[in-house]
Amino acid sequence: MKESGFTLVELVAVIVLLGILAVTALPRFINLKSDANIAVTSSIMSSFYTSASQFHLKWIVQGTPASITLNGNNVLMSTEGYPDSTTADSIGCLEIWNNIMDTSINVVTYPGAVSTPEWSALRFGPACVYINHNGNVFNNTETPFFSYFPTTGTGVGFNLD
């Protein structure tokens, strides 16, 4: 009588094959979180840019006023016609975000080296930098962020293209 079943060699071969598949597939799944953070940041950047562009068009249509009122918010405009702030610091960058973005994303002023579960706004020279921390300490080569230049009207840039 012949017994059916797998030999030890067959079982080891299957385990080795599954191990090889796991080693090749695992790095792709590990990067999903990073890829998702980049995609979210890119999407928010596009929304921010669209909103700033709409304010610029409204500024042109209204005859280049110093500020534009929308939904009860008085939005200061730069001389080039882009949303600006009353102060040239991180609080001013937060002011710009709150004036032009209609989103449930919570943005705080940049907390320094402390990690935060939220986004933060940071003034860096002439630029406002919006950082997607997602619980991590900011690292400009790994943490997705985008920048906005309100006084020059150059729009936004993204660090992880």
N, C-alpha and C positions, 0 to 999 in steps of 0.2 A: 504494500500500500504506500502510495506517494503522498507525503504531506505538503500542503501548499502554504506559502508564506514568504516573507522576505528574509533574505540572508543578511548577515551582519554587514557584509561588504556593500550590499545594495542600500541598506539604511545609512551607512556612513557616507556613501556617494550622494544620497539625497540631502543629507544634512550639510555636507560641504557645498553643494550646489545652492541650497537656500542661504547659506552664509555668504557666498559670493554675491548673490542677488541683493541681500540686505546691505552689504558694504557698498555696493554701487548705487543703490537707491536712497540710502539713508541721508547722505549729504544734501540731496535735493529737497527732502522733506524738512530737514533742519532749517534751511534758509527760507521757509515759507513765512515765518514771522517777520523777518527782515524785509522780504519782498512785499509783504502786506503793508508794513510801515512806510515803505517807499511809495507804494501806490496811493495810500491815503494822503501822504504829504503832497504828492504830485497833483492829486485831485483838488485838495484844498488850495494849493498854489494857483491852479487854473481858475477856481472860483474867485479867489482874491483878485487875480489879474482882471477877470471879467468885470468884477464889481468896480475896481479902480478905473477901468476903461469907461464904464457907464457913467461914473461921476465926471470923468474928463469930457465926455460928450455933452453931458448936461451943463457943464461949466461953459463950453463953447456956445451952446444954444442960448444960455441965459446971459451971454455977453461978458464973460470972464469976471464973475463976481469974486469977492474975497472969501465967501463961504456959501455953502448950499445947504438949505434945510430940507431934510427928507425924513418923514415919519416922526417929526418932533426933534430930530437930531440936527444940530447945527454943525456941519462938517467944514472945517477950515480947509481952504484949497491953497496949494503952493502957487507961485507965480507962473508956473508952467501948466497949472490946471489939474493937479492930481491931489487926492486926499492927503492932508497934512495934519499936524497936531499942534497944540498950543505950547508944548515943551519938546525939546530935542533930547529926550532921554527914553529909557525903557517904558516909563509911564505914558509918554507920548505915543510910543508904538502900540501900546495896549489900547490907547484911546482911538487910534486909527482903526485897529481891528474891530473894536466894539461899534464904531460908527458905520463901517461899511459891510461887515459880515453879519449875516443872519444865520447863525449856526448854533448848535448845542455844544460845540467844542468849548471847553473851559480853558481860557488862556490866562496865565499869570505873568507877572514880571519875572525876568530871569532870576532864579534863586541862587546863582553862583554855582559852586561845585556839587551842591546837594541834588540828588536825583529827585525827580518829580513824576507822578503818574500822568501829568498834564502836558499841555503845550506851554511854551513860554515866549515872551516877547523881549527882545534885547536890542538896545540901540548900539550900533557899532559904527562910529563915524557918521557918515551921512545916511547910512542904511538902517532900516528896521529889519531885524532877523527874527523869523518865527520858527521855533524849534519844536519838533515832535519828539519829546523825551521818551514817552511810553515806559516810564519807570526807570530810565537809565540816566546816568550822568552824561552830560553833553560831550561828545567827541566829534569834532567837525569832519572827520573822515568816515565815520560810521553812522552817526545820528542824522536822519533826514531833516533838512531845514530848507527854507527859501528866504530870500531877501527882497526888500522893497525899498526903492529910493524915492521918497516923496518929493524932495526939493528939486530933483533933476528931471523927474518925469520919465526915467528910464525903465520903470516897471519892475519886474521881478526876475530873479535868477534862482536856479536850483542847484544844490551841491551834488546830487547823485544821479546825473543824467546817464 
